[in-house]
Amino acid sequence: MSFAQYRWKLSTILFTAFLFSTPLSAAQTLIYSDHEPLGNMRTRFINDVFFAAIEKESHGRINIEAHWGSELSSGYDALAMVGEGKKADLAVVVPEYASTALPQHQLFKSFPVGPSGAQQVAFFREVFSRIPAFSDELSRANVSPVFIATGYPLAFFSSKPINNLTDMRGQTWRSASFWHQAFLQNTGARAVTMPWGDATYKALQGGSIDGLMLNVDSGYDLNAQRYAPHVLVSKDLWLGHVYLLVINQARWASLSEEDRAAIQRAANDAYAQLGSVMDRSFDKQIADLKHSGASVRILKPQEVLAWEDKTQYQQVQSAWVKEQEAKGVVDLKETLEKLVEIKHSFD
């Protein structure tokens, strides 16, 4: 045997020995739960972009078995369900639906104005990176965040012509958020809440409510323009809505370092695309609303700032923090101060 043949044979033996001595992650399936059906921008993005990236980055070692439309749990039960880790490993959690367990997260919706698109994505990533209170709160629920999807701007759907946001004074508007109800009241409107459905449509038709204050995509998905065709909207009208894609902590710890890194790379890939996808989807929603016959006007920046001033949001924030502190929730004031500091860097 020549020296060259010997060296080739030896290298082959050593490579084979290395290959079989190096532990490789076994292929595995993670079960995911979502309260919304697969079809809107958020669910399609999670499925087609984020989950696809996980499979790619893990080289097929991780497969996501997704269950949509509350098949495994409702949005209100998602946090407890994934924290228990029996029915699902992953789930999307809406902080509003788990306000008792996630009081710190309620602060996100307490601002009337803020960034959108890629800037909004960057804002939330910065917040979770610099303010440990949010991740700590999730940890106490036995989950860890792996991806943060964000919401669209607010819109005002009115049953009668509306020239600007001051036209709401003396009117009755429906809003699901306690923050937005306070904002409406401070601007001179009467705020009510009611379950979405036939009751809301009938209230609009009958005149017992004059309009809806909600995220523009919800109004779009629910065809709110059929009963409230006069729409005011701006990308600067902050919703502060987040969809936290979280994983059971024990399940996360059970994954190899290699697989955890693959999921984190997939999240980074998805974040890089999310802002532009949201911008395009927003533009399409506005175009479709107009095409359906709705009267849609994009508010001018000065109108948005005037709305921010009239909401008296800082007093609303302070009152809520004191109320929560009286219930035993700690560190809210400090969290709010840090949140304001980061938000100002995005203004």
C-alpha positions as CSV (number, residue, x, y, z in Angstrom):
1,M,0.0,0.0,0.0
2,S,1.4,3.4,-1.0
3,F,1.7,6.2,1.6
4,A,-1.0,8.2,-0.2
5,Q,-3.4,5.2,-0.1
6,Y,-2.6,4.7,3.6
7,R,-3.2,8.3,4.4
8,W,-6.5,8.3,2.5
9,K,-7.7,5.1,4.3
10,L,-6.6,6.5,7.7
11,S,-8.5,9.8,7.1
12,T,-11.6,7.9,6.1
13,I,-11.5,5.8,9.3
14,L,-11.0,8.8,11.5
15,F,-13.8,10.7,9.8
16,T,-16.2,7.8,10.2
17,A,-15.2,7.5,13.8
18,F,-15.8,11.2,14.3
19,L,-19.2,11.0,12.6
20,F,-20.5,8.2,14.8
21,S,-19.0,9.6,18.0
22,T,-20.7,13.1,17.5
23,P,-24.2,13.2,19.0
24,L,-26.8,14.3,16.4
25,S,-30.2,15.7,17.5
26,A,-33.0,13.2,16.8
27,A,-35.8,14.4,14.6
28,Q,-38.7,15.5,16.7
29,T,-42.1,17.2,16.5
30,L,-43.2,20.3,18.4
31,I,-47.0,20.7,18.8
32,Y,-48.3,24.3,18.2
33,S,-51.6,25.8,19.2
34,D,-53.2,29.0,17.8
35,H,-56.7,30.4,18.6
36,E,-57.1,31.9,15.1
37,P,-57.7,29.9,11.9
38,L,-54.9,29.6,9.3
39,G,-55.6,32.3,6.7
40,N,-54.9,35.9,7.8
41,M,-51.5,37.6,7.5
42,R,-50.2,36.7,11.0
43,T,-51.1,33.0,10.9
44,R,-49.8,32.6,7.3
45,F,-46.6,34.4,8.2
46,I,-46.0,32.1,11.2
47,N,-46.8,29.0,9.2
48,D,-45.2,29.8,5.9
49,V,-42.2,31.9,7.0
50,F,-41.3,31.2,10.7
51,F,-42.2,27.5,10.8
52,A,-40.6,26.9,7.4
53,A,-37.5,28.6,8.6
54,I,-37.3,26.4,11.6
55,E,-37.4,23.3,9.4
56,K,-34.8,24.7,7.1
57,E,-32.4,25.9,9.9
58,S,-32.7,22.6,11.7
59,H,-32.2,20.6,8.5
60,G,-35.5,18.9,9.0
61,R,-34.8,17.8,12.6
62,I,-37.7,19.9,13.9
63,N,-41.2,19.5,12.6
64,I,-44.0,21.8,13.7
65,E,-47.4,20.1,14.1
66,A,-49.7,23.2,14.0
67,H,-53.3,23.2,15.3
68,W,-55.3,26.3,14.3
69,G,-58.7,27.8,15.2
70,S,-58.7,27.0,18.9
71,E,-58.5,23.2,18.2
72,L,-56.4,22.7,21.3
73,S,-57.3,25.8,23.4
74,S,-58.9,29.2,23.2
75,G,-56.8,32.3,23.3
76,Y,-57.8,32.8,26.9
77,D,-56.5,29.4,27.9
78,A,-53.3,29.4,25.8
79,L,-50.8,30.6,28.4
80,A,-51.9,28.1,31.1
81,M,-52.1,25.3,28.5
82,V,-48.6,25.7,27.1
83,G,-47.2,26.3,30.6
84,E,-48.5,22.9,31.6
85,G,-46.9,21.4,28.5
86,K,-49.2,18.4,28.1
87,K,-51.4,19.3,25.1
88,A,-48.9,21.6,23.2
89,D,-45.3,22.6,23.3
90,L,-45.8,26.0,21.6
91,A,-48.7,28.4,21.5
92,V,-49.4,32.0,20.6
93,V,-50.3,34.1,23.7
94,V,-52.2,37.4,23.6
95,P,-51.2,39.3,26.8
96,E,-54.7,40.9,27.0
97,Y,-56.2,37.5,27.4
98,A,-54.0,36.7,30.3
99,S,-53.9,40.0,32.1
100,T,-53.8,38.5,35.7
101,A,-50.7,36.5,34.9
102,L,-49.1,39.1,32.6
103,P,-49.8,42.5,34.2
104,Q,-46.4,44.0,33.0
105,H,-47.4,43.2,29.4
106,Q,-50.6,45.3,29.6
107,L,-48.4,48.4,29.5
108,F,-47.8,47.9,25.7
109,K,-51.2,49.1,24.8
110,S,-51.1,52.1,27.1
111,F,-49.6,54.4,24.4
112,P,-51.9,56.1,21.7
113,V,-49.0,56.7,19.2
114,G,-46.0,54.6,18.2
115,P,-43.9,53.0,15.5
116,S,-45.3,50.6,12.8
117,G,-43.9,48.0,10.4
118,A,-40.2,47.2,10.7
119,Q,-39.8,49.9,13.4
120,Q,-42.4,48.3,15.5
121,V,-40.7,44.9,15.2
122,A,-37.4,46.5,16.2
123,F,-39.1,48.2,19.1
124,F,-40.5,45.0,20.7
125,R,-37.2,43.2,20.2
126,E,-35.4,46.0,21.9
127,V,-37.9,46.0,24.8
128,F,-37.5,42.2,25.4
129,S,-33.8,42.6,25.2
130,R,-33.4,45.4,27.6
131,I,-36.3,45.0,30.1
132,P,-36.1,41.6,31.8
133,A,-39.4,42.1,33.6
134,F,-41.3,40.9,30.5
135,S,-39.3,37.7,30.1
136,D,-39.4,37.1,33.9
137,E,-43.2,37.4,33.9
138,L,-43.4,34.8,31.2
139,S,-40.9,32.6,33.0
140,R,-43.2,32.6,36.1
141,A,-45.9,31.2,33.8
142,N,-43.4,28.4,32.8
143,V,-42.9,29.6,29.2
144,S,-40.2,31.3,27.2
145,P,-40.7,33.6,24.2
146,V,-39.3,32.4,20.8
147,F,-41.0,34.9,18.5
148,I,-42.9,38.2,18.9
149,A,-45.5,39.0,16.2
150,T,-46.9,42.5,16.3
151,G,-50.3,44.1,15.4
152,Y,-51.5,46.6,13.0
153,P,-52.4,50.3,13.7
154,L,-55.7,51.4,15.2
155,A,-58.6,52.6,13.0
156,F,-61.9,54.3,13.6
157,F,-64.9,52.8,11.8
158,S,-67.9,55.2,12.0
159,S,-71.5,54.6,10.9
160,K,-71.8,58.2,9.8
161,P,-69.4,60.6,8.1
162,I,-66.5,61.6,10.3
163,N,-64.1,64.4,9.4
164,N,-61.6,64.0,12.3
165,L,-61.2,62.5,15.7
166,T,-62.8,65.5,17.5
167,D,-66.1,64.5,15.8
168,M,-66.4,61.7,18.3
169,R,-67.2,64.0,21.2
170,G,-70.6,63.1,22.6
171,Q,-70.8,59.9,20.5
172,T,-70.8,56.3,21.7
173,W,-67.9,54.1,20.5
174,R,-67.2,50.4,21.1
175,S,-63.7,49.3,22.1
176,A,-62.4,46.1,23.7
177,S,-59.4,47.6,25.5
178,F,-59.7,49.3,28.8
179,W,-56.9,51.6,27.8
180,H,-58.7,52.7,24.6
181,Q,-62.0,53.1,26.6
182,A,-60.2,55.6,28.8
183,F,-58.7,57.4,25.8
184,L,-62.2,57.7,24.3
185,Q,-63.7,59.1,27.5
186,N,-60.9,61.7,27.8
187,T,-61.6,62.9,24.3
188,G,-65.3,63.4,25.1
189,A,-66.8,60.2,23.7
190,R,-68.7,57.5,25.6
191,A,-67.0,54.2,25.6
192,V,-68.7,50.8,25.7
193,T,-67.6,47.2,25.3
194,M,-69.6,44.3,23.9
195,P,-68.8,40.9,22.4
196,W,-68.2,41.1,18.7
197,G,-71.0,39.6,16.5
198,D,-74.6,40.3,15.7
199,A,-75.1,42.4,18.7
200,T,-72.4,44.8,17.5
201,Y,-73.9,45.0,14.0
202,K,-77.4,45.6,15.3
203,A,-76.0,48.4,17.6
204,L,-74.4,50.1,14.7
205,Q,-77.5,49.8,12.5
206,G,-79.8,50.9,15.3
207,G,-77.6,53.8,16.3
208,S,-77.0,52.8,19.9
209,I,-73.3,53.0,19.0
210,D,-71.7,55.3,16.5
211,G,-68.5,53.5,15.7
212,L,-65.7,51.0,16.4
213,M,-62.2,51.7,17.7
214,L,-60.1,48.7,16.8
215,N,-57.1,47.5,14.9
216,V,-57.5,48.0,11.2
217,D,-57.0,44.3,10.3
218,S,-59.8,43.2,12.6
219,G,-62.2,45.7,11.0
220,Y,-61.0,44.5,7.6
221,D,-61.4,40.8,8.5
222,L,-64.8,41.3,10.0
223,N,-66.1,43.5,7.2
224,A,-66.9,46.3,9.6
225,Q,-67.3,48.7,6.7
226,R,-70.6,47.2,5.9
227,Y,-72.1,48.9,8.9
228,A,-69.4,51.5,9.6
229,P,-68.1,52.6,6.2
230,H,-66.4,55.9,7.3
231,V,-62.8,55.1,8.3
232,L,-60.0,57.2,9.8
233,V,-56.6,55.5,10.1
234,S,-52.9,56.2,10.4
235,K,-49.8,53.9,10.7
236,D,-48.9,56.1,13.7
237,L,-52.0,55.2,15.6
238,W,-50.4,52.7,18.0
239,L,-52.2,49.5,19.0
240,G,-49.4,47.9,21.0
241,H,-50.8,44.5,20.3
242,V,-48.4,41.6,20.5
243,Y,-48.8,37.9,19.7
244,L,-46.2,36.1,21.8
245,L,-45.2,32.8,20.4
246,V,-44.0,30.9,23.5
247,I,-42.6,27.5,24.3
248,N,-43.0,25.4,27.4
249,Q,-39.8,25.9,29.5
250,A,-39.1,22.2,30.1
251,R,-39.6,21.5,26.4
252,W,-37.2,24.3,25.5
253,A,-34.6,23.0,28.0
254,S,-35.0,19.5,26.5
255,L,-33.9,20.6,23.1
256,S,-30.3,20.4,22.1
257,E,-28.2,23.6,22.0
258,E,-28.1,23.0,18.2
259,D,-31.9,22.9,17.9
260,R,-32.4,26.0,20.1
261,A,-29.9,27.9,18.0
262,A,-31.8,26.8,14.8
263,I,-35.1,28.2,16.2
264,Q,-33.4,31.4,17.1
265,R,-31.9,31.8,13.6
266,A,-35.3,31.1,12.2
267,A,-36.8,33.9,14.4
268,N,-34.1,36.3,13.1
269,D,-34.9,35.4,9.5
270,A,-38.6,35.9,10.1
271,Y,-38.1,39.3,11.9
272,A,-36.1,40.5,8.9
273,Q,-39.2,40.0,6.7
274,L,-42.1,40.8,9.0
275,G,-42.0,44.6,8.8
276,S,-42.2,44.8,5.0
277,V,-44.9,42.1,4.9
278,M,-47.0,44.1,7.4
279,D,-46.6,47.2,5.3
280,R,-47.7,45.5,2.1
281,S,-50.6,43.9,3.9
282,F,-51.7,47.3,5.4
283,D,-51.7,48.9,2.0
284,K,-53.7,46.1,0.6
285,Q,-56.3,46.4,3.4
286,I,-56.7,50.1,2.7
287,A,-57.1,49.5,-1.0
288,D,-59.6,46.7,-0.5
289,L,-61.7,48.8,2.0
290,K,-61.8,51.6,-0.6
291,H,-62.7,49.2,-3.3
292,S,-65.6,47.9,-1.2
293,G,-67.1,51.3,-1.0
294,A,-65.7,52.5,2.3
295,S,-64.6,56.2,2.7
296,V,-61.1,55.9,4.1
297,R,-58.9,58.8,5.1
298,I,-55.3,58.6,6.3
299,L,-54.9,61.1,9.2
300,K,-52.2,63.8,9.0
301,P,-49.3,63.6,11.5
302,Q,-50.6,66.7,13.3
303,E,-54.0,65.1,13.7
304,V,-52.5,62.0,15.3
305,L,-50.4,64.2,17.7
306,A,-53.6,66.1,18.6
307,W,-55.3,62.8,19.4
308,E,-52.4,61.7,21.6
309,D,-52.6,64.9,23.6
310,K,-56.4,64.6,24.1
311,T,-56.2,61.0,25.4
312,Q,-54.2,62.2,28.5
313,Y,-52.6,58.8,28.3
314,Q,-49.8,59.6,30.8
315,Q,-52.5,60.2,33.5
316,V,-54.2,57.0,32.5
317,Q,-51.0,55.1,32.8
318,S,-50.2,56.6,36.3
319,A,-53.6,55.8,37.6
320,W,-53.5,52.2,36.4
321,V,-50.0,51.6,37.8
322,K,-51.2,52.8,41.2
323,E,-54.2,50.6,41.0
324,Q,-52.1,47.5,40.2
325,E,-49.6,48.3,42.9
326,A,-52.4,48.4,45.4
327,K,-53.2,44.8,44.3
328,G,-49.6,43.8,45.0
329,V,-48.0,44.0,41.5
330,V,-44.5,45.3,41.9
331,D,-42.0,47.1,39.7
332,L,-44.6,48.4,37.2
333,K,-43.5,52.0,37.6
334,E,-39.9,51.1,36.8
335,T,-41.0,49.0,33.9
336,L,-43.1,51.9,32.5
337,E,-40.2,54.3,32.8
338,K,-37.8,52.0,30.9
339,L,-40.5,51.4,28.3
340,V,-41.0,55.2,27.8
341,E,-37.2,55.6,27.4
342,I,-37.0,53.0,24.7
343,K,-40.1,54.3,22.9
344,H,-38.7,57.8,22.8
345,S,-35.7,56.5,20.9
346,F,-38.2,55.2,18.2
347,D,-40.2,58.5,18.0
